[in-house]
C-alpha cells in the first residue's frame, strides 16, 4: 500500500484503506471514496489533486489525499 499522493497524473489504482477520524471517513465516503473503488489522478497542482472516482472529477487537498491508501 502507498499514499494516494504518491501516484502521478494518469496513474490508476484501487482504494485499499482510509485512515483518519470518523468524520474524515464519512466525508470521503460521501464523495465516493470507498474501499475497492478505482481512482485515477487527473492532475496535481500546488498540493491539490484532481481525481477521477466513480466517473466524477473531484478536487481534494494534499492533507485529505494523505488519508487515502491505494
mmCIF file of the N, C-alpha and C atoms, coordinates in Angstrom:
data_MODEL
# 
_entry.id   MODEL 
# 
loop_
_atom_site.group_PDB 
_atom_site.id 
_atom_site.type_symbol 
_atom_site.label_atom_id 
_atom_site.label_alt_id 
_atom_site.label_comp_id 
_atom_site.label_asym_id 
_atom_site.label_entity_id 
_atom_site.label_seq_id 
_atom_site.pdbx_PDB_ins_code 
_atom_site.Cartn_x 
_atom_site.Cartn_y 
_atom_site.Cartn_z 
_atom_site.occupancy 
_atom_site.B_iso_or_equiv 
_atom_site.pdbx_formal_charge 
_atom_site.auth_seq_id 
_atom_site.auth_comp_id 
_atom_site.auth_asym_id 
_atom_site.auth_atom_id 
_atom_site.pdbx_PDB_model_num 
ATOM 1   N N  . UNK A 1 1  ? 0.839   -1.188 0.000   1.00 0.00 ? 1  UNK A N  1 
ATOM 2   C CA . UNK A 1 1  ? 0.000   0.000  0.000   1.00 0.00 ? 1  UNK A CA 1 
ATOM 3   C C  . UNK A 1 1  ? 0.881   1.247  0.000   1.00 0.00 ? 1  UNK A C  1 
ATOM 4   N N  . UNK A 1 2  ? 0.356   2.302  -0.599  1.00 0.00 ? 2  UNK A N  1 
ATOM 5   C CA . UNK A 1 2  ? 1.038   3.588  -0.595  1.00 0.00 ? 2  UNK A CA 1 
ATOM 6   C C  . UNK A 1 2  ? -0.004  4.699  -0.567  1.00 0.00 ? 2  UNK A C  1 
ATOM 7   N N  . UNK A 1 3  ? 0.443   5.884  -0.241  1.00 0.00 ? 3  UNK A N  1 
ATOM 8   C CA . UNK A 1 3  ? -0.461  7.022  -0.187  1.00 0.00 ? 3  UNK A CA 1 
ATOM 9   C C  . UNK A 1 3  ? -0.901  7.416  -1.592  1.00 0.00 ? 3  UNK A C  1 
ATOM 10  N N  . UNK A 1 4  ? -2.106  7.893  -1.696  1.00 0.00 ? 4  UNK A N  1 
ATOM 11  C CA . UNK A 1 4  ? -2.626  8.389  -2.970  1.00 0.00 ? 4  UNK A CA 1 
ATOM 12  C C  . UNK A 1 4  ? -1.717  9.488  -3.519  1.00 0.00 ? 4  UNK A C  1 
ATOM 13  N N  . UNK A 1 5  ? -1.125  10.277 -2.643  1.00 0.00 ? 5  UNK A N  1 
ATOM 14  C CA . UNK A 1 5  ? -0.274  11.385 -3.058  1.00 0.00 ? 5  UNK A CA 1 
ATOM 15  C C  . UNK A 1 5  ? 0.969   10.926 -3.811  1.00 0.00 ? 5  UNK A C  1 
ATOM 16  N N  . UNK A 1 6  ? 1.293   9.644  -3.747  1.00 0.00 ? 6  UNK A N  1 
ATOM 17  C CA . UNK A 1 6  ? 2.474   9.123  -4.429  1.00 0.00 ? 6  UNK A CA 1 
ATOM 18  C C  . UNK A 1 6  ? 2.194   8.756  -5.894  1.00 0.00 ? 6  UNK A C  1 
ATOM 19  N N  . UNK A 1 7  ? 0.928   8.677  -6.280  1.00 0.00 ? 7  UNK A N  1 
ATOM 20  C CA . UNK A 1 7  ? 0.587   8.399  -7.678  1.00 0.00 ? 7  UNK A CA 1 
ATOM 21  C C  . UNK A 1 7  ? 0.855   9.639  -8.522  1.00 0.00 ? 7  UNK A C  1 
ATOM 22  N N  . UNK A 1 8  ? 1.222   9.412  -9.758  1.00 0.00 ? 8  UNK A N  1 
ATOM 23  C CA . UNK A 1 8  ? 1.452   10.502 -10.707 1.00 0.00 ? 8  UNK A CA 1 
ATOM 24  C C  . UNK A 1 8  ? 0.214   10.667 -11.592 1.00 0.00 ? 8  UNK A C  1 
ATOM 25  N N  . UNK A 1 9  ? 0.049   11.848 -12.182 1.00 0.00 ? 9  UNK A N  1 
ATOM 26  C CA . UNK A 1 9  ? -1.088  12.054 -13.091 1.00 0.00 ? 9  UNK A CA 1 
ATOM 27  C C  . UNK A 1 9  ? -1.148  10.965 -14.165 1.00 0.00 ? 9  UNK A C  1 
ATOM 28  N N  . UNK A 1 10 ? -2.334  10.431 -14.361 1.00 0.00 ? 10 UNK A N  1 
ATOM 29  C CA . UNK A 1 10 ? -2.563  9.367  -15.332 1.00 0.00 ? 10 UNK A CA 1 
ATOM 30  C C  . UNK A 1 10 ? -2.535  7.976  -14.719 1.00 0.00 ? 10 UNK A C  1 
ATOM 31  N N  . UNK A 1 11 ? -1.991  7.846  -13.511 1.00 0.00 ? 11 UNK A N  1 
ATOM 32  C CA . UNK A 1 11 ? -1.927  6.540  -12.867 1.00 0.00 ? 11 UNK A CA 1 
ATOM 33  C C  . UNK A 1 11 ? -3.233  6.224  -12.147 1.00 0.00 ? 11 UNK A C  1 
ATOM 34  N N  . UNK A 1 12 ? -3.594  4.946  -12.173 1.00 0.00 ? 12 UNK A N  1 
ATOM 35  C CA . UNK A 1 12 ? -4.809  4.465  -11.519 1.00 0.00 ? 12 UNK A CA 1 
ATOM 36  C C  . UNK A 1 12 ? -4.459  3.396  -10.498 1.00 0.00 ? 12 UNK A C  1 
ATOM 37  N N  . UNK A 1 13 ? -5.323  3.241  -9.527  1.00 0.00 ? 13 UNK A N  1 
ATOM 38  C CA . UNK A 1 13 ? -5.185  2.193  -8.533  1.00 0.00 ? 13 UNK A CA 1 
ATOM 39  C C  . UNK A 1 13 ? -6.534  2.068  -7.843  1.00 0.00 ? 13 UNK A C  1 
ATOM 40  N N  . UNK A 1 14 ? -6.653  1.113  -6.930  1.00 0.00 ? 14 UNK A N  1 
ATOM 41  C CA . UNK A 1 14 ? -7.898  0.992  -6.171  1.00 0.00 ? 14 UNK A CA 1 
ATOM 42  C C  . UNK A 1 14 ? -7.624  1.368  -4.721  1.00 0.00 ? 14 UNK A C  1 
ATOM 43  N N  . UNK A 1 15 ? -8.646  1.887  -4.073  1.00 0.00 ? 15 UNK A N  1 
ATOM 44  C CA . UNK A 1 15 ? -8.525  2.319  -2.686  1.00 0.00 ? 15 UNK A CA 1 
ATOM 45  C C  . UNK A 1 15 ? -8.477  1.084  -1.794  1.00 0.00 ? 15 UNK A C  1 
ATOM 46  N N  . UNK A 1 16 ? -7.445  0.998  -0.977  1.00 0.00 ? 16 UNK A N  1 
ATOM 47  C CA . UNK A 1 16 ? -7.254  -0.143 -0.083  1.00 0.00 ? 16 UNK A CA 1 
ATOM 48  C C  . UNK A 1 16 ? -7.657  0.176  1.356   1.00 0.00 ? 16 UNK A C  1 
ATOM 49  N N  . UNK A 1 17 ? -7.441  1.422  1.776   1.00 0.00 ? 17 UNK A N  1 
ATOM 50  C CA . UNK A 1 17 ? -7.704  1.799  3.168   1.00 0.00 ? 17 UNK A CA 1 
ATOM 51  C C  . UNK A 1 17 ? -7.854  3.314  3.266   1.00 0.00 ? 17 UNK A C  1 
ATOM 52  N N  . UNK A 1 18 ? -8.680  3.740  4.210   1.00 0.00 ? 18 UNK A N  1 
ATOM 53  C CA . UNK A 1 18 ? -8.826  5.159  4.510   1.00 0.00 ? 18 UNK A CA 1 
ATOM 54  C C  . UNK A 1 18 ? -8.520  5.345  5.982   1.00 0.00 ? 18 UNK A C  1 
ATOM 55  N N  . UNK A 1 19 ? -7.595  6.250  6.269   1.00 0.00 ? 19 UNK A N  1 
ATOM 56  C CA . UNK A 1 19 ? -7.186  6.499  7.644   1.00 0.00 ? 19 UNK A CA 1 
ATOM 57  C C  . UNK A 1 19 ? -7.814  7.800  8.143   1.00 0.00 ? 19 UNK A C  1 
ATOM 58  N N  . UNK A 1 20 ? -7.646  8.067  9.421   1.00 0.00 ? 20 UNK A N  1 
ATOM 59  C CA . UNK A 1 20 ? -8.134  9.314  9.990   1.00 0.00 ? 20 UNK A CA 1 
ATOM 60  C C  . UNK A 1 20 ? -9.348  9.113  10.874  1.00 0.00 ? 20 UNK A C  1 
ATOM 61  N N  . UNK A 1 21 ? -9.905  10.217 11.264  1.00 0.00 ? 21 UNK A N  1 
ATOM 62  C CA . UNK A 1 21 ? -11.071 10.220 12.155  1.00 0.00 ? 21 UNK A CA 1 
ATOM 63  C C  . UNK A 1 21 ? -12.330 9.754  11.433  1.00 0.00 ? 21 UNK A C  1 
ATOM 64  N N  . UNK A 1 22 ? -13.337 9.455  12.208  1.00 0.00 ? 22 UNK A N  1 
ATOM 65  C CA . UNK A 1 22 ? -14.625 9.016  11.655  1.00 0.00 ? 22 UNK A CA 1 
ATOM 66  C C  . UNK A 1 22 ? -15.214 10.077 10.720  1.00 0.00 ? 22 UNK A C  1 
ATOM 67  N N  . UNK A 1 23 ? -15.056 11.342 11.073  1.00 0.00 ? 23 UNK A N  1 
ATOM 68  C CA . UNK A 1 23 ? -15.570 12.433 10.233  1.00 0.00 ? 23 UNK A CA 1 
ATOM 69  C C  . UNK A 1 23 ? -14.885 12.439 8.867   1.00 0.00 ? 23 UNK A C  1 
ATOM 70  N N  . UNK A 1 24 ? -13.598 12.121 8.857   1.00 0.00 ? 24 UNK A N  1 
ATOM 71  C CA . UNK A 1 24 ? -12.855 12.043 7.595   1.00 0.00 ? 24 UNK A CA 1 
ATOM 72  C C  . UNK A 1 24 ? -13.382 10.893 6.749   1.00 0.00 ? 24 UNK A C  1 
ATOM 73  N N  . UNK A 1 25 ? -13.606 9.743  7.377   1.00 0.00 ? 25 UNK A N  1 
ATOM 74  C CA . UNK A 1 25 ? -14.149 8.573  6.668   1.00 0.00 ? 25 UNK A CA 1 
ATOM 75  C C  . UNK A 1 25 ? -15.503 8.914  6.050   1.00 0.00 ? 25 UNK A C  1 
ATOM 76  N N  . UNK A 1 26 ? -16.370 9.547  6.821   1.00 0.00 ? 26 UNK A N  1 
ATOM 77  C CA . UNK A 1 26 ? -17.716 9.883  6.320   1.00 0.00 ? 26 UNK A CA 1 
ATOM 78  C C  . UNK A 1 26 ? -17.644 10.878 5.177   1.00 0.00 ? 26 UNK A C  1 
ATOM 79  N N  . UNK A 1 27 ? -16.796 11.897 5.323   1.00 0.00 ? 27 UNK A N  1 
ATOM 80  C CA . UNK A 1 27 ? -16.675 12.915 4.280   1.00 0.00 ? 27 UNK A CA 1 
ATOM 81  C C  . UNK A 1 27 ? -16.200 12.287 2.968   1.00 0.00 ? 27 UNK A C  1 
ATOM 82  N N  . UNK A 1 28 ? -15.144 11.471 3.053   1.00 0.00 ? 28 UNK A N  1 
ATOM 83  C CA . UNK A 1 28 ? -14.630 10.831 1.849   1.00 0.00 ? 28 UNK A CA 1 
ATOM 84  C C  . UNK A 1 28 ? -15.635 9.842  1.255   1.00 0.00 ? 28 UNK A C  1 
ATOM 85  N N  . UNK A 1 29 ? -16.347 9.109  2.099   1.00 0.00 ? 29 UNK A N  1 
ATOM 86  C CA . UNK A 1 29 ? -17.375 8.179  1.605   1.00 0.00 ? 29 UNK A CA 1 
ATOM 87  C C  . UNK A 1 29 ? -18.484 8.929  0.884   1.00 0.00 ? 29 UNK A C  1 
ATOM 88  N N  . UNK A 1 30 ? -18.869 10.088 1.407   1.00 0.00 ? 30 UNK A N  1 
ATOM 89  C CA . UNK A 1 30 ? -19.902 10.895 0.757   1.00 0.00 ? 30 UNK A CA 1 
ATOM 90  C C  . UNK A 1 30 ? -19.465 11.386 -0.619  1.00 0.00 ? 30 UNK A C  1 
ATOM 91  N N  . UNK A 1 31 ? -18.146 11.540 -0.804  1.00 0.00 ? 31 UNK A N  1 
ATOM 92  C CA . UNK A 1 31 ? -17.617 11.962 -2.097  1.00 0.00 ? 31 UNK A CA 1 
ATOM 93  C C  . UNK A 1 31 ? -17.403 10.791 -3.046  1.00 0.00 ? 31 UNK A C  1 
ATOM 94  N N  . UNK A 1 32 ? -17.557 9.548  -2.550  1.00 0.00 ? 32 UNK A N  1 
ATOM 95  C CA . UNK A 1 32 ? -17.413 8.366  -3.383  1.00 0.00 ? 32 UNK A CA 1 
ATOM 96  C C  . UNK A 1 32 ? -16.128 7.589  -3.155  1.00 0.00 ? 32 UNK A C  1 
ATOM 97  N N  . UNK A 1 33 ? -15.310 8.023  -2.203  1.00 0.00 ? 33 UNK A N  1 
ATOM 98  C CA . UNK A 1 33 ? -14.049 7.349  -1.902  1.00 0.00 ? 33 UNK A CA 1 
ATOM 99  C C  . UNK A 1 33 ? -14.311 6.216  -0.914  1.00 0.00 ? 33 UNK A C  1 
ATOM 100 N N  . UNK A 1 34 ? -14.494 5.008  -1.430  1.00 0.00 ? 34 UNK A N  1 
ATOM 101 C CA . UNK A 1 34 ? -14.723 3.843  -0.585  1.00 0.00 ? 34 UNK A CA 1 
ATOM 102 C C  . UNK A 1 34 ? -13.739 2.745  -0.963  1.00 0.00 ? 34 UNK A C  1 
ATOM 103 N N  . UNK A 1 35 ? -13.499 1.839  -0.031  1.00 0.00 ? 35 UNK A N  1 
ATOM 104 C CA . UNK A 1 35 ? -12.539 0.759  -0.250  1.00 0.00 ? 35 UNK A CA 1 
ATOM 105 C C  . UNK A 1 35 ? -12.969 -0.078 -1.452  1.00 0.00 ? 35 UNK A C  1 
ATOM 106 N N  . UNK A 1 36 ? -11.994 -0.364 -2.318  1.00 0.00 ? 36 UNK A N  1 
ATOM 107 C CA . UNK A 1 36 ? -12.246 -1.148 -3.517  1.00 0.00 ? 36 UNK A CA 1 
ATOM 108 C C  . UNK A 1 36 ? -12.553 -0.322 -4.751  1.00 0.00 ? 36 UNK A C  1 
ATOM 109 N N  . UNK A 1 37 ? -12.816 0.962  -4.575  1.00 0.00 ? 37 UNK A N  1 
ATOM 110 C CA . UNK A 1 37 ? -13.141 1.841  -5.697  1.00 0.00 ? 37 UNK A CA 1 
ATOM 111 C C  . UNK A 1 37 ? -11.886 2.205  -6.469  1.00 0.00 ? 37 UNK A C  1 
ATOM 112 N N  . UNK A 1 38 ? -11.981 2.213  -7.791  1.00 0.00 ? 38 UNK A N  1 
ATOM 113 C CA . UNK A 1 38 ? -10.872 2.621  -8.641  1.00 0.00 ? 38 UNK A CA 1 
ATOM 114 C C  . UNK A 1 38 ? -10.734 4.138  -8.617  1.00 0.00 ? 38 UNK A C  1 
ATOM 115 N N  . UNK A 1 39 ? -9.492  4.611  -8.592  1.00 0.00 ? 39 UNK A N  1 
ATOM 116 C CA . UNK A 1 39 ? -9.227  6.042  -8.544  1.00 0.00 ? 39 UNK A CA 1 
ATOM 117 C C  . UNK A 1 39 ? -8.083  6.368  -9.490  1.00 0.00 ? 39 UNK A C  1 
ATOM 118 N N  . UNK A 1 40 ? -8.200  7.476  -10.223 1.00 0.00 ? 40 UNK A N  1 
ATOM 119 C CA . UNK A 1 40 ? -7.177  7.913  -11.171 1.00 0.00 ? 40 UNK A CA 1 
ATOM 120 C C  . UNK A 1 40 ? -6.812  9.357  -10.864 1.00 0.00 ? 40 UNK A C  1 
ATOM 121 N N  . UNK A 1 41 ? -5.525  9.650  -10.837 1.00 0.00 ? 41 UNK A N  1 
ATOM 122 C CA . UNK A 1 41 ? -5.070  11.025 -10.665 1.00 0.00 ? 41 UNK A CA 1 
ATOM 123 C C  . UNK A 1 41 ? -5.158  11.713 -12.025 1.00 0.00 ? 41 UNK A C  1 
ATOM 124 N N  . UNK A 1 42 ? -5.912  12.779 -12.105 1.00 0.00 ? 42 UNK A N  1 
ATOM 125 C CA . UNK A 1 42 ? -6.028  13.546 -13.341 1.00 0.00 ? 42 UNK A CA 1 
ATOM 126 C C  . UNK A 1 42 ? -4.914  14.588 -13.395 1.00 0.00 ? 42 UNK A C  1 
ATOM 127 N N  . UNK A 1 43 ? -4.760  15.345 -12.303 1.00 0.00 ? 43 UNK A N  1 
ATOM 128 C CA . UNK A 1 43 ? -3.688  16.338 -12.240 1.00 0.00 ? 43 UNK A CA 1 
ATOM 129 C C  . UNK A 1 43 ? -3.381  16.671 -10.789 1.00 0.00 ? 43 UNK A C  1 
ATOM 130 N N  . UNK A 1 44 ? -2.207  17.288 -10.605 1.00 0.00 ? 44 UNK A N  1 
ATOM 131 C CA . UNK A 1 44 ? -1.775  17.729 -9.278  1.00 0.00 ? 44 UNK A CA 1 
ATOM 132 C C  . UNK A 1 44 ? -1.141  19.104 -9.457  1.00 0.00 ? 44 UNK A C  1 
ATOM 133 N N  . UNK A 1 45 ? -1.580  20.066 -8.645  1.00 0.00 ? 45 UNK A N  1 
ATOM 134 C CA . UNK A 1 45 ? -1.058  21.422 -8.742  1.00 0.00 ? 45 UNK A CA 1 
ATOM 135 C C  . UNK A 1 45 ? -1.024  22.045 -7.356  1.00 0.00 ? 45 UNK A C  1 
ATOM 136 N N  . UNK A 1 46 ? 0.135   22.431 -6.923  1.00 0.00 ? 46 UNK A N  1 
ATOM 137 C CA . UNK A 1 46 ? 0.321   23.095 -5.625  1.00 0.00 ? 46 UNK A CA 1 
ATOM 138 C C  . UNK A 1 46 ? -0.279  22.312 -4.465  1.00 0.00 ? 46 UNK A C  1 
ATOM 139 N N  . UNK A 1 47 ? -0.159  20.998 -4.504  1.00 0.00 ? 47 UNK A N  1 
ATOM 140 C CA . UNK A 1 47 ? -0.642  20.179 -3.402  1.00 0.00 ? 47 UNK A CA 1 
ATOM 141 C C  . UNK A 1 47 ? -2.108  19.809 -3.467  1.00 0.00 ? 47 UNK A C  1 
ATOM 142 N N  . UNK A 1 48 ? -2.815  20.276 -4.480  1.00 0.00 ? 48 UNK A N  1 
ATOM 143 C CA . UNK A 1 48 ? -4.212  19.881 -4.672  1.00 0.00 ? 48 UNK A CA 1 
ATOM 144 C C  . UNK A 1 48 ? -4.287  18.871 -5.807  1.00 0.00 ? 48 UNK A C  1 
ATOM 145 N N  . UNK A 1 49 ? -5.185  17.926 -5.659  1.00 0.00 ? 49 UNK A N  1 
ATOM 146 C CA . UNK A 1 49 ? -5.316  16.855 -6.636  1.00 0.00 ? 49 UNK A CA 1 
ATOM 147 C C  . UNK A 1 49 ? -6.699  16.883 -7.269  1.00 0.00 ? 49 UNK A C  1 
ATOM 148 N N  . UNK A 1 50 ? -6.739  16.659 -8.568  1.00 0.00 ? 50 UNK A N  1 
ATOM 149 C CA . UNK A 1 50 ? -7.988  16.407 -9.278  1.00 0.00 ? 50 UNK A CA 1 
ATOM 150 C C  . UNK A 1 50 ? -7.970  14.905 -9.548  1.00 0.00 ? 50 UNK A C  1 
ATOM 151 N N  . UNK A 1 51 ? -8.970  14.200 -9.042  1.00 0.00 ? 51 UNK A N  1 
ATOM 152 C CA . UNK A 1 51 ? -9.023  12.753 -9.199  1.00 0.00 ? 51 UNK A CA 1 
ATOM 153 C C  . UNK A 1 51 ? -10.329 12.349 -9.867  1.00 0.00 ? 51 UNK A C  1 
ATOM 154 N N  . UNK A 1 52 ? -10.278 11.223 -10.546 1.00 0.00 ? 52 UNK A N  1 
ATOM 155 C CA . UNK A 1 52 ? -11.468 10.632 -11.148 1.00 0.00 ? 52 UNK A CA 1 
ATOM 156 C C  . UNK A 1 52 ? -11.856 9.446  -10.280 1.00 0.00 ? 52 UNK A C  1 
ATOM 157 N N  . UNK A 1 53 ? -13.011 9.542  -9.652  1.00 0.00 ? 53 UNK A N  1 
ATOM 158 C CA . UNK A 1 53 ? -13.512 8.459  -8.820  1.00 0.00 ? 53 UNK A CA 1 
ATOM 159 C C  . UNK A 1 53 ? -14.999 8.298  -9.125  1.00 0.00 ? 53 UNK A C  1 
ATOM 160 N N  . UNK A 1 54 ? -15.390 7.083  -9.458  1.00 0.00 ? 54 UNK A N  1 
ATOM 161 C CA . UNK A 1 54 ? -16.784 6.772  -9.817  1.00 0.00 ? 54 UNK A CA 1 
ATOM 162 C C  . UNK A 1 54 ? -17.301 7.676  -10.944 1.00 0.00 ? 54 UNK A C  1 
ATOM 163 N N  . UNK A 1 55 ? -16.454 7.861  -11.964 1.00 0.00 ? 55 UNK A N  1 
ATOM 164 C CA . UNK A 1 55 ? -16.801 8.680  -13.145 1.00 0.00 ? 55 UNK A CA 1 
ATOM 165 C C  . UNK A 1 55 ? -17.105 10.132 -12.807 1.00 0.00 ? 55 UNK A C  1 
ATOM 166 N N  . UNK A 1 56 ? -16.556 10.633 -11.717 1.00 0.00 ? 56 UNK A N  1 
ATOM 167 C CA . UNK A 1 56 ? -16.673 12.044 -11.338 1.00 0.00 ? 56 UNK A CA 1 
ATOM 168 C C  . UNK A 1 56 ? -15.288 12.599 -11.069 1.00 0.00 ? 56 UNK A C  1 
ATOM 169 N N  . UNK A 1 57 ? -15.087 13.843 -11.440 1.00 0.00 ? 57 UNK A N  1 
ATOM 170 C CA . UNK A 1 57 ? -13.818 14.511 -11.133 1.00 0.00 ? 57 UNK A CA 1 
ATOM 171 C C  . UNK A 1 57 ? -14.003 15.316 -9.855  1.00 0.00 ? 57 UNK A C  1 
ATOM 172 N N  . UNK A 1 58 ? -13.117 15.061 -8.901  1.00 0.00 ? 58 UNK A N  1 
ATOM 173 C CA . UNK A 1 58 ? -13.227 15.687 -7.584  1.00 0.00 ? 58 UNK A CA 1 
ATOM 174 C C  . UNK A 1 58 ? -11.875 16.278 -7.223  1.00 0.00 ? 58 UNK A C  1 
ATOM 175 N N  . UNK A 1 59 ? -11.882 17.473 -6.650  1.00 0.00 ? 59 UNK A N  1 
ATOM 176 C CA . UNK A 1 59 ? -10.659 18.117 -6.180  1.00 0.00 ? 59 UNK A CA 1 
ATOM 177 C C  . UNK A 1 59 ? -10.539 17.887 -4.675  1.00 0.00 ? 59 UNK A C  1 
ATOM 178 N N  . UNK A 1 60 ? -9.355  17.442 -4.251  1.00 0.00 ? 60 UNK A N  1 
ATOM 179 C CA . UNK A 1 60 ? -9.077  17.282 -2.827  1.00 0.00 ? 60 UNK A CA 1 
ATOM 180 C C  . UNK A 1 60 ? -7.677  17.827 -2.550  1.00 0.00 ? 60 UNK A C  1 
ATOM 181 N N  . UNK A 1 61 ? -7.489  18.337 -1.336  1.00 0.00 ? 61 UNK A N  1 
ATOM 182 C CA . UNK A 1 61 ? -6.163  18.857 -0.996  1.00 0.00 ? 61 UNK A CA 1 
ATOM 183 C C  . UNK A 1 61 ? -5.253  17.736 -0.517  1.00 0.00 ? 61 UNK A C  1 
ATOM 184 N N  . UNK A 1 62 ? -3.981  18.061 -0.375  1.00 0.00 ? 62 UNK A N  1 
ATOM 185 C CA . UNK A 1 62 ? -2.982  17.050 -0.031  1.00 0.00 ? 62 UNK A CA 1 
ATOM 186 C C  . UNK A 1 62 ? -3.260  16.418 1.327   1.00 0.00 ? 62 UNK A C  1 
ATOM 187 N N  . UNK A 1 63 ? -3.736  17.188 2.297   1.00 0.00 ? 63 UNK A N  1 
ATOM 188 C CA . UNK A 1 63 ? -3.993  16.625 3.621   1.00 0.00 ? 63 UNK A CA 1 
ATOM 189 C C  . UNK A 1 63 ? -5.113  15.582 3.568   1.00 0.00 ? 63 UNK A C  1 
ATOM 190 N N  . UNK A 1 64 ? -6.135  15.816 2.754   1.00 0.00 ? 64 UNK A N  1 
ATOM 191 C CA . UNK A 1 64 ? -7.215  14.844 2.613   1.00 0.00 ? 64 UNK A CA 1 
ATOM 192 C C  . UNK A 1 64 ? -6.727  13.641 1.806   1.00 0.00 ? 64 UNK A C  1 
ATOM 193 N N  . UNK A 1 65 ? -5.956  13.882 0.769   1.00 0.00 ? 65 UNK A N  1 
ATOM 194 C CA . UNK A 1 65 ? -5.435  12.795 -0.065  1.00 0.00 ? 65 UNK A CA 1 
ATOM 195 C C  . UNK A 1 65 ? -4.493  11.886 0.725   1.00 0.00 ? 65 UNK A C  1 
ATOM 196 N N  . UNK A 1 66 ? -3.841  12.424 1.742   1.00 0.00 ? 66 UNK A N  1 
ATOM 197 C CA . UNK A 1 66 ? -2.906  11.628 2.519   1.00 0.00 ? 66 UNK A CA 1 
ATOM 198 C C  . UNK A 1 66 ? -3.607  10.616 3.426   1.00 0.00 ? 66 UNK A C  1 
ATOM 199 N N  . UNK A 1 67 ? -4.927  10.682 3.523   1.00 0.00 ? 67 UNK A N  1 
ATOM 200 C CA . UNK A 1 67 ? -5.699  9.711  4.288   1.00 0.00 ? 67 UNK A CA 1 
ATOM 201 C C  . UNK A 1 67 ? -6.130  8.512  3.443   1.00 0.00 ? 67 UNK A C  1 
ATOM 202 N N  . UNK A 1 68 ? -5.842  8.581  2.132   1.00 0.00 ? 68 UNK A N  1 
ATOM 203 C CA . UNK A 1 68 ? -6.276  7.523  1.218   1.00 0.00 ? 68 UNK A CA 1 
ATOM 204 C C  . UNK A 1 68 ? -5.074  6.680  0.825   1.00 0.00 ? 68 UNK A C  1 
ATOM 205 N N  . UNK A 1 69 ? -5.154  5.388  1.114   1.00 0.00 ? 69 UNK A N  1 
ATOM 206 C CA . UNK A 1 69 ? -4.098  4.447  0.743   1.00 0.00 ? 69 UNK A CA 1 
ATOM 207 C C  . UNK A 1 69 ? -4.565  3.593  -0.417  1.00 0.00 ? 69 UNK A C  1 
ATOM 208 N N  . UNK A 1 70 ? -3.684  3.439  -1.415  1.00 0.00 ? 70 UNK A N  1 
ATOM 209 C CA . UNK A 1 70 ? -4.031  2.654  -2.603  1.00 0.00 ? 70 UNK A CA 1 
ATOM 210 C C  . UNK A 1 70 ? -3.086  1.481  -2.736  1.00 0.00 ? 70 UNK A C  1 
# 
